[in-house]
Amino acid sequence: MPGQRVGYVRVSTFDQNLDRQLENEKIDRLFSDKASGKDIHRPQLKELLKFVREGDSVVVHSMDRLARNLDDLRKIVKDLTSRDVSIKFIKENYLLITKFPQCQISYCLSWALLRSLNVL
């Protein structure tokens, strides 16, 4: 039985709009934060991490919505994939599944995060 599609959206300020991030995605449950992405101490992100189960898929607009630095992004991804939760990043058109070795995930995350932050 396939798991749930769990969405996560984040904006940094209260006047920004959350609605556009996952507007064309079918989501079973949505978690949203209006907080800086400077660290992983965000209430709804913590709730999402507690909520997801094996077989679920987390859907995020882009990597920088989930984390703004590579260490935090790797920590979140490792936690999710170790529990057999896949992660879909829409902007980067990237799907992470648990079958990838951690070194390959780290390489791909590094490249994609730099791209999403317009460094490359």
N, C-alpha and C positions, 0 to 999 in steps of 0.2 A: 504494500500500500504506500503510495507516494505521500511524503510529508507536506507540511504547509509551506506556502510562500509567505515569508515574513519580511516586511519592508522596514527600512530604517531611513529616515530623512533628518537632516540637520541644517539649520541656518545659524549664523553667528549673532544676529541681532533680531529683536522682536518685530521690527518693521519689514523684515524680509519674508517672502512668501514660500511656504513649504510645499504648496500644492503642485508646482510644476515638476518636481523631482521624479515622481513616480506616476505621472498622470496616465501613461499608456500601459501600465503594468497591472496584471491581475494579482492582487495581494489579499491574503486571508487575514492577516493581522498587521497593523502598522504601529511603529514606535517612532516618536518624533521628539527631537530636542531643539530648543532655542538656546544654544550655548556655544561657546568657543570650542574649536576642535583641538586646542593646544595640548590637551591631555585626554585621558580616557575616563575621567571622573564626570560622567554625564548620567543623570538619573534614568532616562529612557534607554540608553545604551546598556546600562547595567541590567535593567529589566529584560531587555531583549536577550542578553546573554544567559539569563536565568531561564527564560521562556523556551528557547529553541531546543528541539530534541533531534535525535538521530533521524535522518531522512528529510529533515526540513531544508529549505533553501532560503538564505538571507539575500534580499535584493536591495541594492544601494545604487543611487544615481552615479556616484563616482567615488574613487578611493579616498579623495580628500574630504568627503562627507563623513567617512568612517573614522579616519585619523589623518592628522596633518604631519606626522613624522613616521619614518620607516619603522622605528622600534615599536611604537604603539600599534601600527598596522600589522606588523608581523605577529605581535602578541595576540591580537584579536583573531587574526586568521588562523594561527596555530591552535588556539582554543577551539574555534569552531570546527575546523577540519579534523581535529583529533576526536571530535564527537560525531563524526560523519555528517556534518552539516556543510552543504555547499554554499558558495557565495557568488553572486552574480553582480558584476559592476557594469552598469549600462553604458556610461560614457566611453569607457575603455573597451567595451565589447569583450569582456573577459569573464570567464566562468572558472572558478576554482573548485575542484573536487578533491576528495580525500586521497585519491590514488597517486597524486603527485608527490615526489620526494620533497622534503622540506627545503633542500638547497635549491631546487628548481623553483619552488614557490617564492623563496627569498629573492632570487634573481628577477623573476617576472614582476614581483611587487615593486622592487627597486626601480626597474625600468618604467613601469606604468605610473608609479607615483611621481617620478620626476617629470614624466610627460604631462600628467594631469596638472602639475604645478607650473607648467610652461617653462621648465628649466631646459628641456631638450627641444 
